[in-house]
């Protein structure tokens, strides 16, 4: 945990500033830079005319190339910094764009606020920015469910996991993780184009998120208003989720709020029959998004405080 202090700096800067829109307009964002590289590899190496085995091999090579490149950039940047407290501050500042603490909070709050005001149309528009399901098919419960699920899953993928790997290895760790996570989000899909090519990206992402997802779930349990129900739901239902990792924070949050999450939904006009998490509980409402955000804020404070203690120990 040699870089725990740097991750506290990254979280603090992101909580205060986020990633300003003016800065994004000028230089974009490190994830968008990675996205361009991954997109170029996908277009050039993922050829539909190739047999599945060759496409899988190309996907393995492409994924490893992106990850190695990102880790090498992190190593080079870290090697340039002096080994003192200044290094901790500078590593934290460089890691800041890779921690989506404020962005996640603001995007979910943008769903909660109009939904609390009864503006379903504005809430549907806001939730369409953070989930892939068809917003037109969502009522209040569907919108709330989508927002809470996104908050729980992305708390792990967007904050806990990058901070975890950054605390262990500094810039190579956090940059390598963001490369893995971006690869999974772009090519790790089970569809005709990416079933073979994205196989490695999806499997590597599963491994990288194994510990952070479970850690996030247990932090939610610890801070839950219904602690015993959150623990029971997580240990019972996490493995029912289609993802080997996302079920842990989502099931913990379902139990924490006393609502049911996941379940059937519609993506691009096609219905998927997902199992319920906390089946038998009530459907979530707008107020439950606000309560989920409270759990999330407390979890981030606890995470930062724990890292600060590790840094000074």
TORKOL-4160 file (C-alpha; in steps of 0.2 Angstrom, whole numbers, padded with zeros to 4 digits, m for minus):
313
<pt num="1" X="0000" Y="0000" Z="0000"/>
<pt num="2" X="0015" Y="0012" Z="m0004"/>
<pt num="3" X="0004" Y="0023" Z="m0014"/>
<pt num="4" X="m0011" Y="0024" Z="m0003"/>
<pt num="5" X="m0008" Y="0042" Z="0001"/>
<pt num="6" X="m0008" Y="0046" Z="m0018"/>
<pt num="7" X="m0025" Y="0038" Z="m0020"/>
<pt num="8" X="m0032" Y="0049" Z="m0006"/>
<pt num="9" X="m0025" Y="0064" Z="m0015"/>
<pt num="10" X="m0033" Y="0058" Z="m0031"/>
<pt num="11" X="m0050" Y="0055" Z="m0023"/>
<pt num="12" X="m0049" Y="0072" Z="m0014"/>
<pt num="13" X="m0045" Y="0082" Z="m0030"/>
<pt num="14" X="m0059" Y="0073" Z="m0040"/>
<pt num="15" X="m0072" Y="0076" Z="m0026"/>
<pt num="16" X="m0068" Y="0094" Z="m0027"/>
<pt num="17" X="m0066" Y="0097" Z="m0045"/>
<pt num="18" X="m0072" Y="0082" Z="m0055"/>
<pt num="19" X="m0066" Y="0083" Z="m0073"/>
<pt num="20" X="m0070" Y="0100" Z="m0078"/>
<pt num="21" X="m0080" Y="0102" Z="m0095"/>
<pt num="22" X="m0068" Y="0115" Z="m0101"/>
<pt num="23" X="m0054" Y="0104" Z="m0098"/>
<pt num="24" X="m0063" Y="0089" Z="m0107"/>
<pt num="25" X="m0066" Y="0101" Z="m0122"/>
<pt num="26" X="m0048" Y="0106" Z="m0123"/>
<pt num="27" X="m0039" Y="0089" Z="m0121"/>
<pt num="28" X="m0052" Y="0076" Z="m0119"/>
<pt num="29" X="m0050" Y="0063" Z="m0105"/>
<pt num="30" X="m0037" Y="0048" Z="m0103"/>
<pt num="31" X="m0051" Y="0036" Z="m0105"/>
<pt num="32" X="m0056" Y="0043" Z="m0122"/>
<pt num="33" X="m0038" Y="0043" Z="m0127"/>
<pt num="34" X="m0037" Y="0024" Z="m0123"/>
<pt num="35" X="m0054" Y="0022" Z="m0132"/>
<pt num="36" X="m0046" Y="0029" Z="m0148"/>
<pt num="37" X="m0032" Y="0016" Z="m0147"/>
<pt num="38" X="m0044" Y="0002" Z="m0143"/>
<pt num="39" X="m0056" Y="0007" Z="m0157"/>
<pt num="40" X="m0041" Y="0007" Z="m0170"/>
<pt num="41" X="m0036" Y="m0010" Z="m0164"/>
<pt num="42" X="m0054" Y="m0017" Z="m0165"/>
<pt num="43" X="m0056" Y="m0010" Z="m0183"/>
<pt num="44" X="m0039" Y="m0016" Z="m0189"/>
<pt num="45" X="m0038" Y="m0033" Z="m0181"/>
<pt num="46" X="m0055" Y="m0039" Z="m0178"/>
<pt num="47" X="m0059" Y="m0045" Z="m0196"/>
<pt num="48" X="m0076" Y="m0054" Z="m0199"/>
<pt num="49" X="m0068" Y="m0064" Z="m0212"/>
<pt num="50" X="m0056" Y="m0073" Z="m0200"/>
<pt num="51" X="m0061" Y="m0089" Z="m0191"/>
<pt num="52" X="m0066" Y="m0087" Z="m0172"/>
<pt num="53" X="m0049" Y="m0095" Z="m0166"/>
<pt num="54" X="m0039" Y="m0082" Z="m0176"/>
<pt num="55" X="m0051" Y="m0067" Z="m0170"/>
<pt num="56" X="m0049" Y="m0073" Z="m0152"/>
<pt num="57" X="m0030" Y="m0074" Z="m0154"/>
<pt num="58" X="m0030" Y="m0056" Z="m0161"/>
<pt num="59" X="m0041" Y="m0050" Z="m0146"/>
<pt num="60" X="m0029" Y="m0058" Z="m0134"/>
<pt num="61" X="m0014" Y="m0049" Z="m0142"/>
<pt num="62" X="m0023" Y="m0033" Z="m0144"/>
<pt num="63" X="m0029" Y="m0033" Z="m0126"/>
<pt num="64" X="m0012" Y="m0037" Z="m0119"/>
<pt num="65" X="m0004" Y="m0023" Z="m0130"/>
<pt num="66" X="m0016" Y="m0010" Z="m0124"/>
<pt num="67" X="m0013" Y="m0015" Z="m0106"/>
<pt num="68" X="0006" Y="m0016" Z="m0108"/>
<pt num="69" X="0006" Y="0001" Z="m0116"/>
<pt num="70" X="m0004" Y="0009" Z="m0102"/>
<pt num="71" X="0007" Y="0001" Z="m0088"/>
<pt num="72" X="0023" Y="0006" Z="m0097"/>
<pt num="73" X="0017" Y="0024" Z="m0098"/>
<pt num="74" X="0013" Y="0023" Z="m0079"/>
<pt num="75" X="0030" Y="0016" Z="m0075"/>
<pt num="76" X="0039" Y="0030" Z="m0086"/>
<pt num="77" X="0029" Y="0044" Z="m0077"/>
<pt num="78" X="0032" Y="0037" Z="m0060"/>
<pt num="79" X="0051" Y="0035" Z="m0063"/>
<pt num="80" X="0052" Y="0053" Z="m0067"/>
<pt num="81" X="0045" Y="0058" Z="m0050"/>
<pt num="82" X="0057" Y="0060" Z="m0035"/>
<pt num="83" X="0054" Y="0047" Z="m0021"/>
<pt num="84" X="0048" Y="0059" Z="m0007"/>
<pt num="85" X="0031" Y="0066" Z="m0002"/>
<pt num="86" X="0031" Y="0076" Z="m0018"/>
<pt num="87" X="0030" Y="0060" Z="m0027"/>
<pt num="88" X="0014" Y="0055" Z="m0018"/>
<pt num="89" X="0006" Y="0072" Z="m0022"/>
<pt num="90" X="0011" Y="0071" Z="m0040"/>
<pt num="91" X="0005" Y="0053" Z="m0042"/>
<pt num="92" X="m0011" Y="0058" Z="m0034"/>
<pt num="93" X="m0014" Y="0072" Z="m0046"/>
<pt num="94" X="m0009" Y="0062" Z="m0061"/>
<pt num="95" X="m0021" Y="0048" Z="m0055"/>
<pt num="96" X="m0035" Y="0060" Z="m0052"/>
<pt num="97" X="m0043" Y="0059" Z="m0070"/>
<pt num="98" X="m0044" Y="0040" Z="m0067"/>
<pt num="99" X="m0055" Y="0041" Z="m0052"/>
<pt num="100" X="m0073" Y="0045" Z="m0057"/>
<pt num="101" X="m0080" Y="0048" Z="m0039"/>
<pt num="102" X="m0089" Y="0065" Z="m0042"/>
<pt num="103" X="m0094" Y="0061" Z="m0060"/>
<pt num="104" X="m0103" Y="0045" Z="m0054"/>
<pt num="105" X="m0112" Y="0055" Z="m0040"/>
<pt num="106" X="m0117" Y="0069" Z="m0051"/>
<pt num="107" X="m0124" Y="0058" Z="m0065"/>
<pt num="108" X="m0135" Y="0048" Z="m0053"/>
<pt num="109" X="m0141" Y="0063" Z="m0043"/>
<pt num="110" X="m0146" Y="0070" Z="m0060"/>
<pt num="111" X="m0158" Y="0055" Z="m0061"/>
<pt num="112" X="m0164" Y="0057" Z="m0043"/>
<pt num="113" X="m0168" Y="0075" Z="m0044"/>
<pt num="114" X="m0181" Y="0076" Z="m0058"/>
<pt num="115" X="m0188" Y="0059" Z="m0052"/>
<pt num="116" X="m0191" Y="0066" Z="m0035"/>
<pt num="117" X="m0200" Y="0081" Z="m0043"/>
<pt num="118" X="m0211" Y="0070" Z="m0054"/>
<pt num="119" X="m0203" Y="0074" Z="m0070"/>
<pt num="120" X="m0202" Y="0056" Z="m0078"/>
<pt num="121" X="m0196" Y="0063" Z="m0095"/>
<pt num="122" X="m0181" Y="0072" Z="m0088"/>
<pt num="123" X="m0177" Y="0057" Z="m0077"/>
<pt num="124" X="m0178" Y="0045" Z="m0092"/>
<pt num="125" X="m0166" Y="0057" Z="m0102"/>
<pt num="126" X="m0154" Y="0057" Z="m0087"/>
<pt num="127" X="m0154" Y="0038" Z="m0084"/>
<pt num="128" X="m0151" Y="0035" Z="m0103"/>
<pt num="129" X="m0134" Y="0043" Z="m0101"/>
<pt num="130" X="m0128" Y="0030" Z="m0088"/>
<pt num="131" X="m0136" Y="0014" Z="m0093"/>
<pt num="132" X="m0139" Y="0005" Z="m0110"/>
<pt num="133" X="m0157" Y="m0001" Z="m0107"/>
<pt num="134" X="m0171" Y="0007" Z="m0117"/>
<pt num="135" X="m0177" Y="0023" Z="m0107"/>
<pt num="136" X="m0194" Y="0024" Z="m0115"/>
<pt num="137" X="m0199" Y="0007" Z="m0107"/>
<pt num="138" X="m0195" Y="0013" Z="m0089"/>
<pt num="139" X="m0207" Y="0019" Z="m0076"/>
<pt num="140" X="m0202" Y="0026" Z="m0060"/>
<pt num="141" X="m0197" Y="0010" Z="m0052"/>
<pt num="142" X="m0187" Y="0005" Z="m0068"/>
<pt num="143" X="m0178" Y="0022" Z="m0068"/>
<pt num="144" X="m0174" Y="0021" Z="m0050"/>
<pt num="145" X="m0168" Y="0003" Z="m0052"/>
<pt num="146" X="m0157" Y="0007" Z="m0066"/>
<pt num="147" X="m0149" Y="0022" Z="m0057"/>
<pt num="148" X="m0146" Y="0012" Z="m0041"/>
<pt num="149" X="m0138" Y="m0003" Z="m0051"/>
<pt num="150" X="m0127" Y="0009" Z="m0060"/>
<pt num="151" X="m0122" Y="0018" Z="m0044"/>
<pt num="152" X="m0118" Y="0001" Z="m0036"/>
<pt num="153" X="m0108" Y="m0007" Z="m0050"/>
<pt num="154" X="m0099" Y="0009" Z="m0055"/>
<pt num="155" X="m0094" Y="0012" Z="m0037"/>
<pt num="156" X="m0083" Y="m0004" Z="m0039"/>
<pt num="157" X="m0077" Y="m0002" Z="m0057"/>
<pt num="158" X="m0075" Y="0017" Z="m0057"/>
<pt num="159" X="m0068" Y="0021" Z="m0039"/>
<pt num="160" X="m0064" Y="0006" Z="m0028"/>
<pt num="161" X="m0055" Y="m0005" Z="m0041"/>
<pt num="162" X="m0044" Y="0009" Z="m0049"/>
<pt num="163" X="m0040" Y="0015" Z="m0031"/>
<pt num="164" X="m0036" Y="m0002" Z="m0025"/>
<pt num="165" X="m0024" Y="m0006" Z="m0040"/>
<pt num="166" X="m0017" Y="0012" Z="m0038"/>
<pt num="167" X="m0014" Y="0010" Z="m0020"/>
<pt num="168" X="m0004" Y="m0006" Z="m0023"/>
<pt num="169" X="0006" Y="m0001" Z="m0038"/>
<pt num="170" X="0004" Y="0018" Z="m0041"/>
<pt num="171" X="0002" Y="0025" Z="m0059"/>
<pt num="172" X="0006" Y="0008" Z="m0067"/>
<pt num="173" X="m0008" Y="0000" Z="m0057"/>
<pt num="174" X="m0021" Y="0012" Z="m0060"/>
<pt num="175" X="m0017" Y="0015" Z="m0078"/>
<pt num="176" X="m0016" Y="m0004" Z="m0081"/>
<pt num="177" X="m0033" Y="m0006" Z="m0073"/>
<pt num="178" X="m0041" Y="0008" Z="m0083"/>
<pt num="179" X="m0035" Y="0000" Z="m0099"/>
<pt num="180" X="m0043" Y="m0017" Z="m0093"/>
<pt num="181" X="m0059" Y="m0009" Z="m0089"/>
<pt num="182" X="m0060" Y="0002" Z="m0105"/>
<pt num="183" X="m0056" Y="m0014" Z="m0115"/>
<pt num="184" X="m0070" Y="m0023" Z="m0107"/>
<pt num="185" X="m0083" Y="m0009" Z="m0109"/>
<pt num="186" X="m0078" Y="m0007" Z="m0128"/>
<pt num="187" X="m0075" Y="m0025" Z="m0134"/>
<pt num="188" X="m0080" Y="m0037" Z="m0120"/>
<pt num="189" X="m0097" Y="m0040" Z="m0126"/>
<pt num="190" X="m0106" Y="m0056" Z="m0130"/>
<pt num="191" X="m0112" Y="m0052" Z="m0148"/>
<pt num="192" X="m0107" Y="m0057" Z="m0165"/>
<pt num="193" X="m0093" Y="m0045" Z="m0168"/>
<pt num="194" X="m0085" Y="m0047" Z="m0151"/>
<pt num="195" X="m0089" Y="m0064" Z="m0144"/>
<pt num="196" X="m0071" Y="m0070" Z="m0150"/>
<pt num="197" X="m0061" Y="m0054" Z="m0151"/>
<pt num="198" X="m0067" Y="m0048" Z="m0134"/>
<pt num="199" X="m0065" Y="m0064" Z="m0125"/>
<pt num="200" X="m0049" Y="m0060" Z="m0117"/>
<pt num="201" X="m0054" Y="m0042" Z="m0112"/>
<pt num="202" X="m0069" Y="m0049" Z="m0103"/>
<pt num="203" X="m0060" Y="m0062" Z="m0094"/>
<pt num="204" X="m0045" Y="m0050" Z="m0088"/>
<pt num="205" X="m0058" Y="m0038" Z="m0082"/>
<pt num="206" X="m0067" Y="m0052" Z="m0072"/>
<pt num="207" X="m0050" Y="m0055" Z="m0063"/>
<pt num="208" X="m0045" Y="m0037" Z="m0060"/>
<pt num="209" X="m0062" Y="m0034" Z="m0052"/>
<pt num="210" X="m0063" Y="m0049" Z="m0042"/>
<pt num="211" X="m0057" Y="m0042" Z="m0025"/>
<pt num="212" X="m0063" Y="m0024" Z="m0028"/>
<pt num="213" X="m0081" Y="m0029" Z="m0031"/>
<pt num="214" X="m0082" Y="m0040" Z="m0015"/>
<pt num="215" X="m0073" Y="m0026" Z="m0006"/>
<pt num="216" X="m0086" Y="m0013" Z="m0012"/>
<pt num="217" X="m0100" Y="m0025" Z="m0007"/>
<pt num="218" X="m0094" Y="m0027" Z="0011"/>
<pt num="219" X="m0091" Y="m0008" Z="0013"/>
<pt num="220" X="m0109" Y="m0006" Z="0008"/>
<pt num="221" X="m0115" Y="m0019" Z="0020"/>
<pt num="222" X="m0104" Y="m0010" Z="0034"/>
<pt num="223" X="m0113" Y="0007" Z="0031"/>
<pt num="224" X="m0130" Y="0000" Z="0026"/>
<pt num="225" X="m0146" Y="0006" Z="0035"/>
<pt num="226" X="m0151" Y="m0012" Z="0035"/>
<pt num="227" X="m0135" Y="m0020" Z="0039"/>
<pt num="228" X="m0140" Y="m0038" Z="0042"/>
<pt num="229" X="m0152" Y="m0038" Z="0027"/>
<pt num="230" X="m0138" Y="m0031" Z="0016"/>
<pt num="231" X="m0126" Y="m0045" Z="0021"/>
<pt num="232" X="m0139" Y="m0058" Z="0019"/>
<pt num="233" X="m0144" Y="m0052" Z="0002"/>
<pt num="234" X="m0126" Y="m0051" Z="m0004"/>
<pt num="235" X="m0121" Y="m0068" Z="0002"/>
<pt num="236" X="m0137" Y="m0076" Z="m0005"/>
<pt num="237" X="m0139" Y="m0067" Z="m0022"/>
<pt num="238" X="m0123" Y="m0060" Z="m0028"/>
<pt num="239" X="m0119" Y="m0076" Z="m0038"/>
<pt num="240" X="m0136" Y="m0075" Z="m0046"/>
<pt num="241" X="m0131" Y="m0060" Z="m0056"/>
<pt num="242" X="m0125" Y="m0062" Z="m0074"/>
<pt num="243" X="m0108" Y="m0054" Z="m0070"/>
<pt num="244" X="m0096" Y="m0063" Z="m0058"/>
<pt num="245" X="m0092" Y="m0047" Z="m0050"/>
<pt num="246" X="m0106" Y="m0034" Z="m0052"/>
<pt num="247" X="m0118" Y="m0044" Z="m0041"/>
<pt num="248" X="m0109" Y="m0041" Z="m0025"/>
<pt num="249" X="m0111" Y="m0022" Z="m0024"/>
<pt num="250" X="m0128" Y="m0023" Z="m0032"/>
<pt num="251" X="m0135" Y="m0036" Z="m0020"/>
<pt num="252" X="m0127" Y="m0027" Z="m0005"/>
<pt num="253" X="m0136" Y="m0011" Z="m0011"/>
<pt num="254" X="m0152" Y="m0020" Z="m0014"/>
<pt num="255" X="m0152" Y="m0027" Z="0004"/>
<pt num="256" X="m0146" Y="m0011" Z="0011"/>
<pt num="257" X="m0161" Y="m0001" Z="0004"/>
<pt num="258" X="m0174" Y="m0015" Z="0006"/>
<pt num="259" X="m0178" Y="m0016" Z="m0013"/>
<pt num="260" X="m0177" Y="m0028" Z="m0027"/>
<pt num="261" X="m0164" Y="m0024" Z="m0041"/>
<pt num="262" X="m0159" Y="m0032" Z="m0058"/>
<pt num="263" X="m0173" Y="m0043" Z="m0065"/>
<pt num="264" X="m0180" Y="m0042" Z="m0083"/>
<pt num="265" X="m0176" Y="m0027" Z="m0094"/>
<pt num="266" X="m0175" Y="m0021" Z="m0112"/>
<pt num="267" X="m0159" Y="m0018" Z="m0122"/>
<pt num="268" X="m0161" Y="m0011" Z="m0139"/>
<pt num="269" X="m0178" Y="m0018" Z="m0141"/>
<pt num="270" X="m0174" Y="m0035" Z="m0135"/>
<pt num="271" X="m0180" Y="m0042" Z="m0118"/>
<pt num="272" X="m0168" Y="m0050" Z="m0106"/>
<pt num="273" X="m0174" Y="m0061" Z="m0092"/>
<pt num="274" X="m0162" Y="m0057" Z="m0078"/>
<pt num="275" X="m0164" Y="m0065" Z="m0060"/>
<pt num="276" X="m0170" Y="m0053" Z="m0046"/>
<pt num="277" X="m0158" Y="m0048" Z="m0032"/>
<pt num="278" X="m0168" Y="m0047" Z="m0016"/>
<pt num="279" X="m0183" Y="m0055" Z="m0024"/>
<pt num="280" X="m0199" Y="m0052" Z="m0014"/>
<pt num="281" X="m0194" Y="m0035" Z="m0009"/>
<pt num="282" X="m0203" Y="m0019" Z="m0015"/>
<pt num="283" X="m0198" Y="m0010" Z="m0031"/>
<pt num="284" X="m0187" Y="0005" Z="m0028"/>
<pt num="285" X="m0193" Y="0023" Z="m0029"/>
<pt num="286" X="m0185" Y="0040" Z="m0032"/>
<pt num="287" X="m0181" Y="0042" Z="m0013"/>
<pt num="288" X="m0171" Y="0026" Z="m0013"/>
<pt num="289" X="m0159" Y="0034" Z="m0026"/>
<pt num="290" X="m0156" Y="0048" Z="m0013"/>
<pt num="291" X="m0153" Y="0035" Z="0001"/>
<pt num="292" X="m0141" Y="0025" Z="m0011"/>
<pt num="293" X="m0131" Y="0041" Z="m0014"/>
<pt num="294" X="m0130" Y="0043" Z="0005"/>
<pt num="295" X="m0123" Y="0025" Z="0007"/>
<pt num="296" X="m0111" Y="0029" Z="m0008"/>
<pt num="297" X="m0104" Y="0045" Z="0000"/>
<pt num="298" X="m0101" Y="0037" Z="0016"/>
<pt num="299" X="m0092" Y="0022" Z="0008"/>
<pt num="300" X="m0081" Y="0035" Z="m0001"/>
<pt num="301" X="m0077" Y="0044" Z="0015"/>
<pt num="302" X="m0073" Y="0027" Z="0023"/>
<pt num="303" X="m0062" Y="0021" Z="0009"/>
<pt num="304" X="m0052" Y="0038" Z="0009"/>
<pt num="305" X="m0050" Y="0037" Z="0028"/>
<pt num="306" X="m0044" Y="0019" Z="0027"/>
<pt num="307" X="m0031" Y="0024" Z="0014"/>
<pt num="308" X="m0026" Y="0039" Z="0024"/>
<pt num="309" X="m0023" Y="0028" Z="0039"/>
<pt num="310" X="m0013" Y="0015" Z="0029"/>
<pt num="311" X="m0003" Y="0029" Z="0022"/>
<pt num="312" X="0002" Y="0036" Z="0039"/>
<pt num="313" X="0004" Y="0020" Z="0048"/>
